Amino acid sequence: MAEFKFDKEELKNKAGAAMENIKQLDKEDLKNKAGSAVESLKQDVSDDEIQKNLDRLPIKNEYVKKYFTAIPAALSLIFTAFPFIKFSANNIDTDFSVLSTLGGEHTSFVNYFLLILPALVIASMFVVKLKPFRKAVSVISPVLCIVFEIWSFFIIKSSCLKAGEAGSSVMKSVGGQGIEYNCVPHIAFYLLLVTYILTIVAGLIVYFGWFPKKK
């Protein structure tokens, strides 16, 4: 068998050199880059411009106009309490909502983002410090929600199918029949997807003026 020898002193020197390189990073440069990233998201639009965009909408209800972006985001939060995924085992169905999967046996940590991001869209309309970011937040947040929703579904599905497989194995080990199990999206999966798309559309209309101008 070949014998490998390491020069401890050489390794120590290389590790020390690596640490020195890290220490010599230009903190001011990193700070400036981080600041530039934040500034790139600050594409605020004036209230007058927003009102002009809203006036193009064929909606008479002023309340709906005023909260045009917040309404689908608020619906997203409400639908997190609806059945999100259905797990069936031997024709017995168990439903899981986004809220119910924030803890417990079948947990999806990404579901926290399905609460935080729509809330951020709403907050950006009212919180003064967030208003400069509302243009970017209105579109980026729901796009991320779509990604996290699909990711969450597969996380929960994997967990449920593993539980079904384990239960089936136990039944077979004691001479019983295996368990027939399945995991599919439920109503909230589709409702959330719709509200995220509506939030994106609302953001593009309100903050980007993506709507035909009145002649």
Contacts in CASP RR format, 6 or more apart in sequence:
PFRMAT RR
TARGET T0000
AUTHOR 0000-0000-0000
METHOD contacts of the structure
MODEL  1
MAEFKFDKEELKNKAGAAMENIKQLDKEDLKNKAGSAVESLKQDVSDDEI
QKNLDRLPIKNEYVKKYFTAIPAALSLIFTAFPFIKFSANNIDTDFSVLS
TLGGEHTSFVNYFLLILPALVIASMFVVKLKPFRKAVSVISPVLCIVFEI
WSFFIIKSSCLKAGEAGSSVMKSVGGQGIEYNCVPHIAFYLLLVTYILTI
VAGLIVYFGWFPKKK
41 133 0 8 1.000
41 136 0 8 1.000
41 137 0 8 1.000
42 132 0 8 1.000
42 133 0 8 1.000
42 136 0 8 1.000
43 135 0 8 1.000
43 136 0 8 1.000
44 131 0 8 1.000
44 132 0 8 1.000
44 133 0 8 1.000
44 134 0 8 1.000
44 135 0 8 1.000
45 134 0 8 1.000
45 135 0 8 1.000
45 207 0 8 1.000
50 206 0 8 1.000
50 207 0 8 1.000
53 205 0 8 1.000
53 206 0 8 1.000
53 207 0 8 1.000
53 209 0 8 1.000
53 211 0 8 1.000
54 65 0 8 1.000
54 66 0 8 1.000
54 68 0 8 1.000
54 206 0 8 1.000
55 214 0 8 1.000
56 205 0 8 1.000
56 209 0 8 1.000
56 211 0 8 1.000
56 212 0 8 1.000
56 213 0 8 1.000
56 214 0 8 1.000
57 65 0 8 1.000
57 68 0 8 1.000
57 205 0 8 1.000
57 211 0 8 1.000
59 65 0 8 1.000
59 68 0 8 1.000
64 71 0 8 1.000
67 125 0 8 1.000
68 202 0 8 1.000
68 205 0 8 1.000
68 206 0 8 1.000
69 121 0 8 1.000
69 125 0 8 1.000
69 138 0 8 1.000
69 199 0 8 1.000
69 202 0 8 1.000
69 203 0 8 1.000
69 206 0 8 1.000
69 207 0 8 1.000
70 121 0 8 1.000
70 122 0 8 1.000
70 125 0 8 1.000
71 202 0 8 1.000
72 195 0 8 1.000
72 196 0 8 1.000
72 198 0 8 1.000
72 199 0 8 1.000
72 202 0 8 1.000
73 118 0 8 1.000
73 119 0 8 1.000
73 121 0 8 1.000
73 122 0 8 1.000
73 141 0 8 1.000
73 142 0 8 1.000
73 195 0 8 1.000
73 199 0 8 1.000
74 118 0 8 1.000
74 122 0 8 1.000
75 191 0 8 1.000
75 195 0 8 1.000
75 198 0 8 1.000
76 114 0 8 1.000
76 118 0 8 1.000
76 142 0 8 1.000
76 145 0 8 1.000
76 192 0 8 1.000
76 195 0 8 1.000
76 196 0 8 1.000
76 199 0 8 1.000
77 115 0 8 1.000
77 118 0 8 1.000
77 119 0 8 1.000
79 98 0 8 1.000
79 188 0 8 1.000
79 191 0 8 1.000
79 192 0 8 1.000
79 195 0 8 1.000
80 97 0 8 1.000
80 98 0 8 1.000
80 99 0 8 1.000
80 111 0 8 1.000
80 114 0 8 1.000
80 115 0 8 1.000
80 188 0 8 1.000
80 192 0 8 1.000
81 97 0 8 1.000
81 98 0 8 1.000
81 99 0 8 1.000
82 97 0 8 1.000
82 186 0 8 1.000
82 187 0 8 1.000
82 188 0 8 1.000
82 191 0 8 1.000
83 95 0 8 1.000
83 96 0 8 1.000
83 97 0 8 1.000
83 186 0 8 1.000
83 187 0 8 1.000
83 188 0 8 1.000
84 95 0 8 1.000
84 96 0 8 1.000
84 97 0 8 1.000
84 98 0 8 1.000
84 101 0 8 1.000
84 153 0 8 1.000
84 156 0 8 1.000
84 185 0 8 1.000
84 186 0 8 1.000
84 188 0 8 1.000
84 189 0 8 1.000
84 192 0 8 1.000
85 95 0 8 1.000
85 96 0 8 1.000
85 101 0 8 1.000
85 153 0 8 1.000
85 156 0 8 1.000
85 157 0 8 1.000
85 160 0 8 1.000
85 183 0 8 1.000
85 184 0 8 1.000
85 185 0 8 1.000
85 186 0 8 1.000
85 189 0 8 1.000
86 93 0 8 1.000
86 94 0 8 1.000
86 95 0 8 1.000
86 96 0 8 1.000
86 183 0 8 1.000
86 184 0 8 1.000
86 185 0 8 1.000
86 186 0 8 1.000
87 93 0 8 1.000
87 94 0 8 1.000
87 95 0 8 1.000
87 96 0 8 1.000
87 160 0 8 1.000
87 181 0 8 1.000
87 182 0 8 1.000
87 183 0 8 1.000
88 94 0 8 1.000
88 180 0 8 1.000
88 181 0 8 1.000
88 182 0 8 1.000
88 183 0 8 1.000
88 184 0 8 1.000
89 164 0 8 1.000
89 179 0 8 1.000
89 180 0 8 1.000
89 181 0 8 1.000
90 179 0 8 1.000
90 180 0 8 1.000
90 181 0 8 1.000
91 180 0 8 1.000
95 186 0 8 1.000
96 106 0 8 1.000
96 156 0 8 1.000
96 160 0 8 1.000
96 186 0 8 1.000
97 188 0 8 1.000
98 111 0 8 1.000
98 114 0 8 1.000
98 115 0 8 1.000
98 152 0 8 1.000
98 188 0 8 1.000
98 192 0 8 1.000
99 111 0 8 1.000
101 107 0 8 1.000
101 108 0 8 1.000
101 111 0 8 1.000
101 152 0 8 1.000
101 156 0 8 1.000
102 108 0 8 1.000
102 111 0 8 1.000
102 112 0 8 1.000
105 159 0 8 1.000
105 163 0 8 1.000
106 156 0 8 1.000
106 159 0 8 1.000
106 160 0 8 1.000
106 163 0 8 1.000
107 159 0 8 1.000
108 152 0 8 1.000
108 155 0 8 1.000
108 156 0 8 1.000
110 148 0 8 1.000
110 151 0 8 1.000
110 152 0 8 1.000
110 155 0 8 1.000
111 148 0 8 1.000
111 152 0 8 1.000
113 144 0 8 1.000
113 145 0 8 1.000
113 148 0 8 1.000
114 145 0 8 1.000
114 148 0 8 1.000
114 149 0 8 1.000
114 152 0 8 1.000
114 192 0 8 1.000
117 141 0 8 1.000
117 142 0 8 1.000
117 144 0 8 1.000
117 145 0 8 1.000
117 148 0 8 1.000
118 141 0 8 1.000
118 142 0 8 1.000
118 145 0 8 1.000
118 195 0 8 1.000
118 199 0 8 1.000
120 130 0 8 1.000
120 137 0 8 1.000
120 141 0 8 1.000
121 137 0 8 1.000
121 138 0 8 1.000
121 141 0 8 1.000
121 142 0 8 1.000
121 199 0 8 1.000
123 130 0 8 1.000
124 130 0 8 1.000
124 131 0 8 1.000
124 133 0 8 1.000
124 134 0 8 1.000
124 137 0 8 1.000
124 138 0 8 1.000
125 131 0 8 1.000
125 134 0 8 1.000
130 137 0 8 1.000
134 207 0 8 1.000
135 207 0 8 1.000
135 208 0 8 1.000
138 199 0 8 1.000
138 200 0 8 1.000
138 202 0 8 1.000
138 203 0 8 1.000
138 204 0 8 1.000
138 206 0 8 1.000
138 207 0 8 1.000
139 200 0 8 1.000
139 203 0 8 1.000
139 204 0 8 1.000
139 207 0 8 1.000
139 208 0 8 1.000
141 199 0 8 1.000
142 196 0 8 1.000
142 197 0 8 1.000
142 199 0 8 1.000
142 200 0 8 1.000
143 196 0 8 1.000
143 200 0 8 1.000
145 192 0 8 1.000
145 196 0 8 1.000
145 199 0 8 1.000
146 193 0 8 1.000
146 196 0 8 1.000
146 197 0 8 1.000
149 189 0 8 1.000
149 192 0 8 1.000
149 193 0 8 1.000
149 196 0 8 1.000
153 185 0 8 1.000
153 189 0 8 1.000
156 183 0 8 1.000
157 183 0 8 1.000
160 181 0 8 1.000
160 183 0 8 1.000
161 181 0 8 1.000
161 183 0 8 1.000
164 179 0 8 1.000
164 181 0 8 1.000
165 181 0 8 1.000
167 178 0 8 1.000
167 179 0 8 1.000
168 178 0 8 1.000
168 179 0 8 1.000
168 181 0 8 1.000
171 177 0 8 1.000
171 178 0 8 1.000
171 179 0 8 1.000
172 178 0 8 1.000
204 210 0 8 1.000
205 211 0 8 1.000
END
